[in-house]
Amino acid sequence: MCGIIGYCGPRIAAPILVEGLKRLEYRGYDSAGIAVAQEGRLNVVKRAGKISNLRSHVPPEMPGIIGIGHTRWATHGEVTDGNAHPHTDRGGKVAIVHNGIIENYQSLKDRLESEGVTFVSETDSEVIAHLIASFYQGDLEQAVKETVGLLKGTYGIVAMHADEPDRLVGARNGSPLVLGVGEDEMFLASDVTAIIAHTRQVIYLEDGEVVSVSHRDYRTTDLRNNHIEKQIDHIGWELEEIEKAGFTHFMEKEIHEQPESIRRATKGRIDLEYATGHLGGLNLTNRELLDINRVKILAAGTSYHAGLVAAYVLEALARIPTTAELASELRYRNPIVERNSLYFAISQSGETADTLYAMREVQRKGGRVLGICNVVGSTIARESDGGVYIHSGPEIAVASTKAFTSQLTAFYLFALIMGRMRDMSHEQGLRFAQDLDSVPGHIETILGTTGKIQDLAKRYARFDNFLFLGRGINYPVALEAALKLKEVSYIHAEGYSAAEIKHGPIALINEETPSFFIVPDDGLRGKVINNMKEVKARQGPVIALAVEGDDEVASIADDTLFVPHTSELMYPFLMTVPTQLFAYYCALERECNVDQPRNLAKSVTVE
Ligand code: F6R
């Protein structure tokens, strides 16, 4: 989704801004721009399309040591140069970049137009520049505060004024904004990846906060000018982690990182002596955990699919009724929040608006929500009542892969803790912990078979429709496999419980609709085999993802991929990885933009 960068310091700003925008590319965008101040004037360059297009229009010697930049993901108004940010006021003195949506922009625009202001874009954001200009009396910070006092909706804003050549002002409400504190220079950004090359010292702004920045210092206040003391956090990861490290795409790299990312998610969190898990951030005593009699998981997209698997595991291990629900739906159906229910918000980015608002709604009703997040310091991580970081490292490809398996890992550990407090014996707990520990090794084995998966993708990428079918704990894996294929290769794909096809989807089966069956050696294998035969009987091409040595499945399917044998609950990890690779290679075959699929954004900060 939209990205923001601001720079204030002794260096020439334009290259820093463009490089920061390049690092924000992964979030998804359709246009980009920068504004730089120099000798009482603003120079603005903005273009629809790629950062490379913007870069080619930025003059090589563009002067100015203070500036702001933006990558836009269109919400109001088409993808045009004029709708790209930064936006300026009519005097050309104020420039702003904005993430989020201003819900009352139309009434503000009407008012400004009646005062003679002419709008030059179709965006909601432009009102901000005009309002700041209208309030400006030599103090940008004050003008920004008066402006945001009028705004309804969500925003992360950075503003500058040509007459204040050492001042950036940032304000946040619902869209992330972080201050990077460098040596004699300051940065503002929507995402730390934009500034990690320059500083690791960051301050996360909260909703309702305003930061006023010069190259030497910063001041954080609320809208009533009360000073707010902020803590500086240190970013723990390295620049290399947001680079491709020899892989062609981030998606490929991140799929291959999974053995390591899962190991990181379990590191120090398995207690072999007591055959249980250890998750320090839950902020719940064992007695409080024992009182929980229902678990509800809120999430979106891939994280929701992780939640569906998690619900299955928690019920199986701890016998606690658990459901996963789309956060976007939960929020608007007046959820019933019970005293002994525990909620989880699962989110890679920790910024997904649907999940964040659902979490706040549950908290407002008195519910306790734990976060399972990847991005340290993200809004969900900070606002939740405790939780677990999955430590996947930055996930740059828009399609989520390694975060999914690490989300599972975190939840499996929670299920182990809860299971050991209830039904599971020491021996069962130990076996589960050992099985979880063996998952990364199995994934390494699967990653050794990428040639076969690529070959399969070469032959199947021409189809326009796919069904992914699984049962039990692997039904959400089928949903996730279908999501992955459609989002990166634009092949229409549906995930179903294999048992469901006879209730409707079987009508789709013909020679042109392949079915991809997930067939572990669990209690439902026989049933899934019957479903495979039903598809074969109707001339549907069948791909099977089965367990090494399963000749029966291989003899029915047209093509079979194998994973190593493991215990029943661990198959979601092993079955997911080949489907990620299959989606990746299909996207390559179809020459799609794998890391930045059309219309998608990495972190969806609008509803
Ligand atoms: C799919 C994908 C999305 C996200 C969803 C939630 O590959 O990445 O479906 O899973 O937008 O994002 P987070 O986990 O950041 O809340």
Residues whose N, C-alpha, C, O or C-beta is under 5 A from the ligand:
A	BS01	F6R	A300 G301 T302 S303 I346 S347 Q348 S349 G350 T352 V398 A399 S400 K602 V604
